[in-house]
Amino acid sequence: MIEQRTLEWQKLRIGSITASEFHNLMKDSKQELPLTDEDIAQLKADYEKFMAENPKSKKQLKIPETKKVVVPFSDASYTYLNRKIMERYIPREGGTLDEYIEMRNVQNRAMQYGTDMEDVARQRYADDMGYEVLTVEYIPIKGYEGFAGASADGIIRGSHDGFGGIEIKNPFYIEHHLDNILLKTPQDLLELHPDYYWQIRLCMLAWDLDWYDFVSFCPYISHSKQLKVLRVYRDKDIDNEIYHRLDLAREYMRQKIDEINNAQLIVK
């Protein structure tokens, strides 16, 4: 099994959408779009209804030229996708890929602490919850092989609660564990840690699990407060939105790759 955070594991993820960065694809932006004939017809119908109910009103019908629409992806989304596109052009032979990974592998003290404590947190979770927790490999998303994948911190096998997984966080600063302790709902997690929330959602989909536990562990406080577990259950509507974002991202990447392959590189 290829262990997480090893060079081989990182090579598997190059050029692919990954769970830890999937939150970038859940960002939206606002665009000004021209009104459609249907929009104009609806505005007129609403105006006629209003005047019928308020015959003495002097309100005039004003039809704007454009409307503001929320659309998938922000500038950050496209920046992330552009990096994934360019990673696909890195040669797999000759050491260039290894050099690129090393260059991007910024591991500060807090990140190293989280990595070092992961096994301890996993065992504590298993003991407290009474589950058997399996360590697993990076897997591709079914239907998006070679394009998107996920790595789970652990998969729960054969529990009375069905099949689940865990996402472990070991806050370097204990005040961050306080924030996690106070989480009550998945919505709270989305608002506080959107990156963790969408990481969990994509992992749940990748492994086809019923639920996923967000786990925060801090060994430096009283034993009863060291472990926080917040369960997130599978949601078909959210799955469908994830698939939609993946489809949009794949289409964008294919289009850009086609443009790159046909681009004139020397322009005089």
N, C-alpha and C positions, 0 to 999 in steps of 0.2 A: 504494500500500500504506500502511495506517495503521501508523505506527511505534509501538513499545511505549513506554509511559509518557507519551505525549502526551495531551492533553485528550480527543481523539476516541477514543483507545484506552481511556481510563478510562471514558468514557461507555458504551462497548460492554459493559463488565463490571459496571456498576451493576445491582444486583438479581439477579445471577447467581452461582452457585457457580463459583469459579475455582481453577485448579490450585495457585496459591501459598498458598491458604487451605484447600485440601481436607483437610489433616491434621486440621482441626477435626471433620470428620465421621467420622474413624476412631477417635475416642475412645469408650470404653465406660464404663458405670457398673454398679453392683450394686443389685439390687432384691430386696426380700422379697416372694415370691409364695406364694399358698396351694398346698399340695400337690394334685395332680390324683389322680383315681382310679387312673390308671396308676402314679403315683409310689408311692402307698400299696401297691398290689398288688406292686410290685417290692420294696419294703422287706420285706413279708411273705414273699415268695419267698426273698429273701436270708437272712432270719432262719431260715426253715425249713431251708434248705440248710446254714446254719452249725450248727444244732442237730443235724441228721442226721450231720454230720461230727464234732461235739463233744457227744455225748449227756450227758456229765457236767457240761457248762457250766451255770451258773446265770444266764446272761445273760438279761435281760428285753427284750422287744420294746418299744421306745419310738418312737412315731411323732410327729414334730414337726408343728406346724400350718403352718409355712412353710418355704421353702427360699430360699437366696440364688442368684440367677441373674444372670449377666453379660448385659447387654442393650446394643444399639447406642446410642450418643450419651451424652454427658455434659452437665453444665450449660454447659460452654464450647461444645459443639455447638449447643445451643439458643440461646445468646446470639448466636452467629454467624448462625444461620438467621433469628433475629428481626431482625437488622440487614438481612439480604438482603430480608426481607419488607417492612420499612419503606422501603427504598430504592425499592421499586416504586411507592410513593405520592408520590415526588418529581416535581413537574411537569417535563416535558422542555423546556418553553418558558419564556421570561421571565428566564432567567439564574439561577434557583434551583438547578438541577442543577450549573452551573458553580461556584456559590458553595459548595455542599456538597462538591464534589470538592476545591476549593482548601482548604477548612477541614480536610479529612482528610489532605491531602497533606503529611505531616510528613517532610521529607527532611533527615536529618542528614548530617554529614560522611562517615560510614562508608558510608551508602547512596549518596551522590553519587559516592564513589570507586568503588564497585562498578559503577555505571552508566557512569562515564567509562572504565573499563578493559575493558568488555565486548567492544568491537571488537578490542582488542589481544589479549585472551585467545582470542577466536574464531579469529583469524588464526594465533595460535601453535598452537592445537589442529589447525587445518587443515594447517599445515606439518608438524607432527610426526607426525600420523596419516596424512597423504597423502590426505585426503578433500576433496571439494568440499562446503562448508557453505553452505546457503541460508538467508537470513533470511526469515521468514514472518510472516503475520498471525495475529491472534487468531481461533480458529475454535470453533464450538459443538460440543458432544459429540453425535454422531449419535444421534437418538432423544430427545435432551434439549435441543433447540434452544430458545433463549429462557430456558433454565434453568441450563445449565452449559456452560463452555467453558474453553479453555486457550490459552496463548501459549508457543511454544517459542523458546529462544534460538538454535536452528538445527536444520535438518533435513539429514541426510546423504543425498545422492542418488547412486545408481548405484555404490555401493561393492561390493567383493568380499564384504563381510560382510553384505550385505542392507541394508535401509532402517533408519536409526536417527536419533536426535536427541541434542541436548546440552542440559544445564542448567549454566550457567556461574556460578561463585561466585568473587568476588575478595575474599578476606578483608582487611579493613582492618588487623587486628592479625595480625602474621606468626605468632604462636604458634597461631592458629586454623588456619593452613595446615599446621602440624605435625600437628595432630589429623587433618586430611584426608589427609595423606601416609600416615599409618599405617592407614588404612582398607583392609581386605582383602576384605570381602564385602558384598553388599547388606544383610545383616543388621546389619553394623557401621554402615552408613549409617543404617539405620532407628533404631538405638539412639542414635546421636550426633545425627543431624539428621532426626527424623521428618517435619518439615515439608518438607525437600528430597526425602526418599524418596517421600512420597505425591504431591508435585508431579510428580516424574518418572513415577510410575505413571499418573497421570491424563493427562499429556501423551502418553505412549506409547499409551494407549487412544484418545485423541482423534485422533491422527494415524495410528493403525493401524500402528505401527512394531514391528519385531522386537526392538529393543533401544534403550537410552538410556544415554548416558554422563554421569556426574556429573563435572564438570570444576572443579578448584580451581587458581587461577593466582595466583602471587605473584612479581612481577618483581624483588624486592629481595634475593633470595638467589641462590646459585650456579645457573648456567644449568640444570644437570642436575636440579635439585630444584624448579624453578619450576612445573612442570606436573604435576598429578596427575589421572589418568583412571581412574574406576571404572565398569565396565560393569554395567548392570542389564538382564537379559533379561526378555522378556514372559512372563507366567504366567497361564494361563487361569483358574485358581482365584482368583487375586487380582483379575483382571478381573471375575469374577462377584461377588466381595465388594464391589467398587467399584460395580457396577451396583445391587447390593442397597442400599447406603448412599444412592445417588442416588435410588432409588425411595422409600426411607423419607423422605428429605429433601423430595422433591417432594410427597409426600402430606401431610407436616406443614405445608409452606408453603401448600398449597392449602386445608387445613383452617383454618389461622389467617387466611388472606385472606378466607375465607367468614365466619368469626366477626367479623372487623373490619368487613366490608361490612354486616353485619347488627347491629352493636353499637349500643346506645343511647348517644349521645355526651353528652347532657345528662340527668343523672339528678337529680331533685329529690325 
